[in-house]
Amino acid sequence: MSLGATYRRIENELEALPDNTSLSRTYCNRWSGRLVIDGKYVKVKGYEKKIPFIYGIDYLTHDIPVGLLAPSENYFAYAKLFSLLKSINYPLQLTVADENAPLEKALFISYPRAKLQLCHNHYLENIRESLLVRTEEEFQGFFFRLRQTFRAEIISRKRQTLFHDIYQDYVLDQVREQEKEMLKAIMIDIQRKYNKLFAYENNGNDYFPHSPQTTNIVESYNSHLQGRLKSIKGFESFYSAKRFLNAWLIRRRTKTLTDCNKRFKHLNGFAPLQMSLKRGLPYPQIIGLNPPKKHP
C-alpha cells in the first residue's frame, strides 16, 4: 500500500471506533470507585503551548472509563471530566491526584461525598526539593524520618506520635531561626492537609482498602503514550488529536495485561475492559478485537 492509502486506511479505522465514554456507558459498571487522575500534555497545531489530555484509571481494574482533551488545565476541564464520570454512573469514592485547586473544586461540586487523596510521591518530592536533600546533608535525617511516616501500614495514631517526635527533634532543637521556621512550616502544612494526604484511612482503619497513595499507575500509562507521541511530534488539529487519543484509550482498555505483580497478578491475561464489563454482557466487538480469556 502507498503511504497515502495507508493513512486513509488508518483514518477510517479511527473514525469507526466508538467514543470511549460511550463504550463505558454501554458496557461497563464493575468499577472500584478508586480513580487515579493525571494526564499528559500534547502538541496541537494552533495552540501556542501543549494542551492537557486528562484521564482517570480505575485502580482495581486498571480500566480507563473516561478521558478528555482540553484547551487548558482549569476548572472547566475538570468539571467536564467529572460530568463524564457522572454520565456513566461511575461510583466515585476516592480520587488520587496531585495537588490541584481546579480539580479539587470540580470534584467536590460533582461528587460532594468523594474523598481526595493527594499523591505522596509529588508531595514529598516538593519537600525534598525545597530542602535540597539530594545535594546537601543538613536535612537528610529530617526528610528520611518524615518519609517513613507516610508508609501505608502505619496507623493514624502511630503516625501522629512520629510527627510529634520529629517536631521535637528537628524543629524545637534547631538552633538557627531560619531553618527552624522552614521545618515548622513543613510540619504545619502536613497537619493542615492531613485529611487529604491520608484520605484512604479513617482513625487508623482502612476506610478505602486497597487504595493507592500515588499516581504511579497513570505515569506508567503515560510512558506508553509518550512512545506513541514521540514519532508523531504533534497533531494537525484539535479534532485529529482527540480522535487519536480516543483510539489510544480504547487500545489500552483492550490490550492484554501481562506485567502486573503483587496484588494485581490476577489481572494478567485479561484486558482492563474485561474487568469492568457488566455481568452477562458479551465482550464488545471493536474492530475485530477479541477477549484473550474467558470473561472473568
KOLGU-670114 format. One record per residue (C-alpha): residue number from 1; x, y, z negated; residue in one letter. Coordinates in pm, 1 decimal. Example, Ala and Ser with C-alpha at 12.3 -4.5 7.8 and 13.67 -1.06 7.14 Angstrom:
   seq          u          v          w   type
     1     1230.0     -450.0     -780.0      A
     2     1367.0     -106.0     -714.0      S
END
This chain:
   seq          u          v          w   type
     1        0.0        0.0        0.0      M
     2      114.3      354.9       66.2      S
     3      168.8      598.3     -218.0      L
     4     -149.0      786.8     -124.8      G
     5     -357.2      467.9     -112.5      A
     6     -216.3      356.1     -445.8      T
     7     -302.3      690.9     -602.8      Y
     8     -658.8      678.8     -468.7      R
     9     -698.4      323.5     -599.4      R
    10     -586.0      433.9     -945.8      I
    11     -821.4      733.1     -936.9      E
    12    -1111.6      504.4     -850.5      N
    13    -1023.2      272.4    -1138.2      E
    14    -1004.1      562.6    -1382.7      L
    15    -1335.9      706.4    -1262.9      E
    16    -1504.2      366.3    -1302.6      A
    17    -1413.9      340.7    -1671.6      L
    18    -1681.7      418.1    -1930.6      P
    19    -1638.5      708.3    -2168.8      D
    20    -1455.6      585.9    -2478.1      N
    21    -1710.8      734.4    -2718.4      T
    22    -1998.5      578.0    -2523.9      S
    23    -1818.3      244.0    -2541.7      L
    24    -1806.8      277.8    -2920.9      S
    25    -2171.0      383.6    -2943.8      R
    26    -2297.2       94.9    -2731.4      T
    27    -2087.3     -195.6    -2854.6      Y
    28    -1933.1     -125.0    -3195.3      C
    29    -2034.5      -87.4    -3558.9      N
    30    -1796.0     -301.4    -3766.2      R
    31    -1555.9      -32.0    -3880.3      W
    32    -1392.5        5.5    -4220.7      S
    33    -1468.0      375.2    -4270.1      G
    34    -1098.0      448.3    -4330.4      R
    35     -991.0      671.7    -4044.0      L
    36     -633.6      786.7    -3979.0      V
    37     -634.6     1108.6    -3775.4      I
    38     -347.2     1264.5    -3586.6      D
    39     -265.9     1338.3    -3227.4      G
    40      -23.8     1419.4    -2951.4      K
    41       40.3     1742.3    -2763.0      Y
    42       32.5     1707.5    -2383.7      V
    43      130.7     1937.2    -2099.7      K
    44     -157.0     2051.0    -1878.6      V
    45     -132.2     2291.7    -1586.2      K
    46     -297.2     2626.3    -1658.1      G
    47     -209.7     2625.0    -2028.4      Y
    48       92.9     2818.1    -2147.5      E
    49      167.9     2565.7    -2421.9      K
    50       97.8     2196.2    -2466.2      K
    51     -254.6     2123.4    -2590.5      I
    52     -365.8     1865.9    -2850.7      P
    53     -506.9     1523.0    -2784.2      F
    54     -663.5     1426.9    -3119.9      I
    55     -785.0     1079.3    -3204.8      Y
    56     -862.8      858.8    -3500.9      G
    57     -768.5      497.0    -3568.8      I
    58     -989.0      281.9    -3788.3      D
    59     -729.3      143.9    -4027.1      Y
    60     -851.0     -208.7    -4095.3      L
    61     -949.3     -291.4    -3735.8      T
    62     -685.4      -78.0    -3555.2      H
    63     -964.2       28.4    -3319.5      D
    64     -995.4      384.9    -3182.9      I
    65    -1360.6      489.0    -3199.0      P
    66    -1316.4      846.4    -3069.6      V
    67    -1061.0     1082.7    -2925.8      G
    68    -1069.0     1420.0    -2754.6      L
    69     -852.1     1663.9    -2563.5      L
    70     -891.2     2022.0    -2685.2      A
    71     -758.8     2358.9    -2565.4      P
    72     -616.6     2423.5    -2911.5      S
    73     -598.8     2264.6    -3255.5      E
    74     -858.7     2461.7    -3450.0      N
    75    -1179.5     2419.4    -3647.7      Y
    76    -1391.9     2379.4    -3333.8      F
    77    -1177.0     2092.2    -3206.9      A
    78    -1211.0     1901.9    -3533.7      Y
    79    -1581.2     1987.0    -3561.1      A
    80    -1624.3     1824.7    -3218.8      K
    81    -1424.1     1519.8    -3328.0      L
    82    -1639.9     1464.0    -3636.3      F
    83    -1952.6     1530.2    -3430.7      S
    84    -1847.8     1245.0    -3200.0      L
    85    -1796.4     1021.8    -3504.4      L
    86    -2144.9     1100.9    -3629.8      K
    87    -2290.0     1031.7    -3284.7      S
    88    -2163.1      671.1    -3302.8      I
    89    -2270.5      633.3    -3668.9      N
    90    -1914.8      590.8    -3788.2      Y
    91    -1927.5      523.2    -4167.9      P
    92    -1650.2      764.6    -4263.4      L
    93    -1540.3      730.1    -4626.2      Q
    94    -1172.9      825.2    -4625.3      L
    95     -979.1     1038.8    -4378.1      T
    96     -599.9     1015.3    -4380.5      V
    97     -429.0     1314.1    -4219.2      A
    98     -159.6     1575.8    -4253.6      D
    99     -244.9     1889.4    -4447.0      E
   100     -462.2     2086.4    -4206.8      N
   101     -711.4     2356.4    -4308.4      A
   102     -930.3     2340.2    -3992.6      P
   103     -954.9     1960.2    -4021.5      L
   104    -1046.6     1978.0    -4389.2      E
   105    -1318.1     2238.6    -4331.3      K
   106    -1472.4     2045.3    -4041.2      A
   107    -1454.4     1716.0    -4233.2      L
   108    -1648.2     1834.3    -4537.6      F
   109    -1913.9     2008.6    -4328.2      I
   110    -1978.4     1693.7    -4123.9      S
   111    -1910.4     1436.1    -4395.8      Y
   112    -1951.8     1611.2    -4732.1      P
   113    -1910.3     1285.8    -4927.9      R
   114    -1595.2     1172.5    -4749.1      A
   115    -1253.1     1194.3    -4913.6      K
   116     -938.5     1343.6    -4765.0      L
   117     -609.9     1159.5    -4821.3      Q
   118     -300.2     1364.0    -4737.6      L
   119      -16.5     1182.2    -4564.8      C
   120      254.1     1113.5    -4823.8      H
   121      534.0     1099.3    -4569.4      N
   122      475.2     1450.1    -4439.5      H
   123      411.4     1596.7    -4782.4      Y
   124      731.6     1451.2    -4927.8      L
   125      930.3     1544.9    -4617.8      E
   126      832.4     1909.1    -4668.3      N
   127      964.5     1891.0    -5025.4      I
   128     1282.2     1717.6    -4908.2      R
   129     1348.0     1993.9    -4655.4      E
   130     1277.8     2276.8    -4898.5      S
   131     1527.3     2131.4    -5147.9      L
   132     1790.1     2045.2    -4882.2      L
   133     1807.8     1695.0    -5025.9      V
   134     1965.4     1546.3    -4713.0      R
   135     2270.7     1771.8    -4726.3      T
   136     2307.3     1877.7    -5090.4      E
   137     2321.4     1667.8    -5406.4      E
   138     2175.9     1914.7    -5656.0      E
   139     1813.3     1799.4    -5635.4      F
   140     1858.1     1444.2    -5508.3      Q
   141     1788.8     1294.4    -5851.1      G
   142     1473.4     1502.5    -5889.1      F
   143     1346.0     1404.6    -5545.9      F
   144     1423.6     1035.3    -5593.3      F
   145     1221.6     1019.4    -5914.4      R
   146      941.5     1224.6    -5764.3      L
   147      918.0      996.0    -5462.9      R
   148      885.0      691.8    -5688.9      Q
   149      567.9      835.8    -5842.8      T
   150      397.6      820.0    -5501.7      F
   151      413.3      440.0    -5486.1      R
   152       66.4      296.3    -5431.5      A
   153       96.4       34.0    -5706.5      E
   154      137.4      295.7    -5981.9      I
   155     -188.4      366.0    -6160.8      I
   156     -301.4      723.1    -6222.4      S
   157     -231.5      726.9    -6597.9      R
   158      121.4      595.8    -6548.2      K
   159      181.7      845.3    -6268.3      R
   160       84.6     1139.5    -6487.7      Q
   161      326.9     1017.6    -6754.4      T
   162      603.6     1003.6    -6494.3      L
   163      519.4     1355.2    -6376.7      F
   164      542.8     1477.1    -6737.0      H
   165      884.1     1315.2    -6780.8      D
   166     1014.3     1466.9    -6456.5      I
   167      889.0     1808.9    -6563.3      Y
   168     1067.1     1775.2    -6895.7      Q
   169     1393.4     1650.1    -6747.5      D
   170     1425.9     1875.8    -6444.5      Y
   171     1210.8     2185.4    -6491.8      V
   172     1241.6     2266.7    -6860.5      L
   173     1608.2     2166.9    -6871.5      D
   174     1701.0     2360.5    -6558.0      Q
   175     1948.1     2635.8    -6654.1      V
   176     1913.1     2868.5    -6358.4      R
   177     1580.8     3050.4    -6346.0      E
   178     1554.8     3044.0    -5966.1      Q
   179     1587.2     2664.8    -5947.4      E
   180     1351.8     2624.8    -6242.4      K
   181     1079.7     2823.7    -6066.2      E
   182     1130.4     2626.8    -5743.5      M
   183     1085.8     2288.6    -5911.8      L
   184      799.4     2418.5    -6123.6      K
   185      616.7     2534.8    -5809.1      A
   186      651.4     2185.4    -5657.9      I
   187      511.1     2016.2    -5968.7      M
   188      222.1     2263.2    -5988.5      I
   189      140.2     2209.1    -5619.9      D
   190      124.5     1832.5    -5672.9      I
   191     -120.2     1873.0    -5959.3      Q
   192     -328.3     2120.4    -5760.8      R
   193     -354.0     1875.9    -5470.5      K
   194     -363.9     1560.5    -5681.1      Y
   195     -713.3     1452.6    -5572.2      N
   196     -614.2     1479.4    -5204.7      K
   197     -272.2     1319.3    -5249.2      L
   198     -424.1     1021.1    -5430.1      F
   199     -779.7     1016.6    -5294.9      A
   200     -767.0      638.6    -5247.8      Y
   201     -767.8      579.3    -5624.1      E
   202    -1015.9      658.1    -5899.8      N
   203     -896.1      658.7    -6261.7      N
   204     -630.1      402.5    -6180.5      G
   205     -865.6      163.4    -5999.6      N
   206     -876.8      117.2    -5624.1      D
   207    -1159.2      338.3    -5505.7      Y
   208    -1082.9      261.5    -5140.4      F
   209     -893.2      -68.9    -5149.0      P
   210     -651.7     -145.6    -4866.2      H
   211     -627.8      219.4    -4767.4      S
   212     -322.0      385.3    -4613.8      P
   213     -135.0      677.5    -4764.9      Q
   214       36.9      778.8    -4441.3      T
   215      -43.9      844.4    -4076.4      T
   216      221.6      594.8    -3961.5      N
   217      -24.1      387.4    -3759.0      I
   218     -112.6      684.6    -3535.0      V
   219      253.4      774.3    -3495.0      E
   220      316.1      418.7    -3376.2      S
   221       42.3      456.1    -3114.8      Y
   222      186.5      796.3    -3020.2      N
   223      517.6      632.2    -2937.1      S
   224      334.7      409.2    -2687.6      H
   225      159.1      711.7    -2541.6      L
   226      486.4      900.8    -2512.8      Q
   227      622.3      618.3    -2298.1      G
   228      335.0      674.7    -2056.7      R
   229      360.2     1053.8    -2059.5      L
   230      736.0     1059.9    -2005.4      K
   231      703.8      962.3    -1638.9      S
   232      400.0     1185.4    -1579.6      I
   233      562.4     1503.8    -1718.7      K
   234      233.6     1692.7    -1700.9      G
   235     -125.3     1693.0    -1572.8      F
   236     -264.1     1897.3    -1284.3      E
   237     -584.0     1987.5    -1468.4      S
   238     -773.7     1950.4    -1794.9      F
   239    -1003.0     1700.1    -1623.1      Y
   240     -719.8     1478.6    -1497.2      S
   241     -560.9     1478.6    -1843.8      A
   242     -892.9     1392.3    -2007.6      K
   243     -954.6     1112.3    -1756.4      R
   244     -609.5      960.6    -1807.4      F
   245     -628.8      980.6    -2188.5      L
   246     -972.7      818.1    -2186.9      N
   247     -819.8      530.3    -1990.2      A
   248     -528.6      510.8    -2233.3      W
   249     -768.4      486.5    -2530.3      L
   250     -958.9      203.3    -2366.6      I
   251     -637.2       24.7    -2276.2      R
   252     -515.5       43.0    -2635.9      R
   253     -851.0      -89.4    -2756.4      R
   254     -847.7     -384.0    -2515.2      T
   255     -478.6     -474.1    -2539.9      K
   256     -398.6     -783.0    -2746.3      T
   257     -220.8     -707.7    -3073.1      L
   258       99.5     -908.1    -3119.0      T
   259      324.0     -733.6    -3373.1      D
   260      100.5     -690.0    -3677.9      C
   261      253.2     -808.4    -4005.2      N
   262      173.8     -842.1    -4375.7      K
   263     -194.1     -766.8    -4438.8      R
   264     -268.4     -735.2    -4067.3      F
   265     -131.4    -1068.3    -3941.8      K
   266     -485.9    -1187.9    -3884.8      H
   267     -527.0     -925.3    -3609.0      L
   268     -259.3    -1081.4    -3387.9      N
   269     -407.2    -1239.1    -3076.6      G
   270     -710.7    -1012.0    -3082.4      F
   271     -781.3     -677.1    -2920.6      A
   272     -885.3     -394.6    -3159.5      P
   273    -1216.4     -361.5    -2974.8      L
   274    -1299.6     -721.6    -3063.1      Q
   275    -1266.4     -647.5    -3434.4      M
   276    -1527.7     -370.6    -3427.9      S
   277    -1783.7     -528.1    -3190.3      L
   278    -2139.2     -562.3    -3316.7      K
   279    -2208.7     -919.0    -3417.9      R
   280    -2382.0    -1119.8    -3147.3      G
   281    -2278.5     -890.4    -2862.4      L
   282    -2062.8    -1032.3    -2581.1      P
   283    -1728.7     -874.1    -2511.9      Y
   284    -1790.1     -586.0    -2266.5      P
   285    -1659.3     -647.8    -1915.8      Q
   286    -1439.6     -345.4    -1847.5      I
   287    -1282.1     -368.4    -1500.6      I
   288    -1218.3     -738.2    -1549.4      G
   289    -1050.5     -725.7    -1892.8      L
   290    -1146.3    -1037.7    -2084.1      N
   291    -1101.3    -1112.7    -2456.9      P
   292     -781.4    -1304.1    -2531.5      P
   293     -951.3    -1509.4    -2802.8      K
   294    -1295.7    -1602.0    -2925.9      K
   295    -1480.1    -1308.4    -3075.6      H
   296    -1386.9    -1306.8    -3448.6      P
END
